[in-house]
Amino acid sequence: MYYWRLAIFYFLEELGCFANLQEQQCNYVVKNFSETFRASGRLDSEYYQTKYDKLFVQLGRLNSKKLSHLVRIQKSIEPGSAAYMEKGIPFVRVQDLSSQGISEPCIYLDQKSCAEAPRPQKDTILFSKDGTVGIAYKVQENDPEFVTSSAILHLNMKTDEMLPDYLTLMLNSPIVQLQAERDAGGSVINHWKLSEIADVLVPVLSYEQQKEISLLAQSSFRYRTISKQYLEIATRAVEVAIEQNEDAAICYIEDCENLLV
């Protein structure tokens, strides 16, 4: 997570988000009817907090693009609980998704139930729109085949203006999380409308800056994969020590380390 957090910090610093941290915060805001309900159709007061106004002022100063300009947004399926199985193709829901990866789902589907479902490919960005909104994860080359619920959108790049690793990191950053909080709030269960997601503003840095941030994000995933492999080796080594002896466990660890080098 160190490199992931470092990448987000660098991203926010490049955008100048730390410039006015000492500015006094106001705990109220005054707006007239034309600035509120007439413009947005929203009456919930949380939607008009000052922090959102400041965010969009900052984004207006930058080279910002709507998400729909950068990606193709594809919806997935919702087969219903009657189609759930204990074996088959993994069915990934929002609770199985995080910015760092996909946990093992407890629900599966057969081929017939998910025949119409889009299959995420390498560099597809999964993006949650219901429940816990705004979680973004870029599919890796070694991820197994799976399908997602309708609460998870599939974003595929349609321009070379932006690198997918950079976009994924940006979607998980406070810049987009604040937009998610603003749009999806005001209800018991968070739901982010597709039209609102399409209008999300994304700051576009130079290619060199994007590349530097992307390398940090990739380092995070690489070291996380290595850590997971070592944990699996250590777990198996304990089993070998119990089943055989300590020397056999040490030999097992050394053999595995040679394979990882």
Secondary structure, 3 states (H helix, E strand, C coil): CHHHHHHHHHHHHHCCCCCCCCCCCCCCCCCCHHHCHHHHCCCCHHHHCHHHHHHHHHHHHCCEEEHHHHEEEECCECCCHHHCECCCEEEECHHHEECCEECCCCCEECCCCCCCCCCCCCCCEEEECECCCCCEEECCCCCCCCEEECCEEEEEECCCCCCHHHHHHHHCCHHHHHHHHHHHCCCCCCECCHHHHHCCEEECCCHHHHHHHHHHHHHHHHHHHHHHHHHHHHHHHHHHHHHCCHHHHHHHHHHHHHHHC
